[in-house]
Each structure stands twice: as C-alpha cells, then as structure tokens.
C-alpha cells in the first residue's frame, strides 16, 4: 500500500502546489480535517485557516487557505481556493492591521456584517499562523 498521495492546490491565478504528501490537515468550514493515504472520497467546503502538509522526506509546509473546496478522489487531494499563501510569506504586522481594520468596521452603519465577520475570521486565522511562524523562526 502506498504511503503517499498526490496533493494539488489551485487558485484562480496559479497552481500553487502539485506534490506527493503523507498527510494533510485541511481547514474545512466546520473544523480541521485530516487526510491520509486511503482516504474515502469526499467533497467539503473550505474555511479560513492553516493548511499543513507533511512530506515523505520529512518536514511540513504550512499555507493560509482562504475558502474554497477540497476534494479527495482516486487517491488525490485537490484544494481549489481563492488564496493559498505560504506561511513564510505572512506578516504578523499586516495581519494585525487587517484585524484592526475589520474590527473598526464592525459597528459601522451600512457595512455588510457578514462580510465584516468573514474579514475578521480571515484576519484572525492569518494572525495566528503568522504568529506561530514568527515564533518558530519562519520554520514551521
């Protein structure tokens, strides 16, 4: 039995990753979802948060995922998302500024509250991953 499976990450503008992995921790809309070799077929909506991919040669890569869909079919994981930013490219200061801006808009008359809440969730997830990355010296 194979110990790896193919993982593809696709955004509207690029193919971010196409590689063999041993495990994925995926930010589904209702919580983290673990995917391993032999996973049954599935289709789920993605949330905002950290995607962790483990590689056969050891080590992991982390990405900030911004919604979309994940599919497991024929032993392959495909993530179609609006954005997939590698953790090492995230800035804690920018994430904090995005969160402050979203928080400031929360009680503004005329603002679409659902959009503000999504912006807050996205900024909090980005801040958490940027903070973790920074605390580990950009090597998570």
Secondary structure, DSSP 4 states (H G I P E B T S, - for coil): --S-EEEEEE-SS-EEEEEEESEEEEEETTEEEEEETTPPPEEEEEEEEEEEEE-TTS-EEEEEEEEEEEEEETTEEEEE-S-EEEGGG--HHHHHHHHHHHHHHTT-TT--HHHHHHHHHHHHHHHHHHHHHHHTTT--
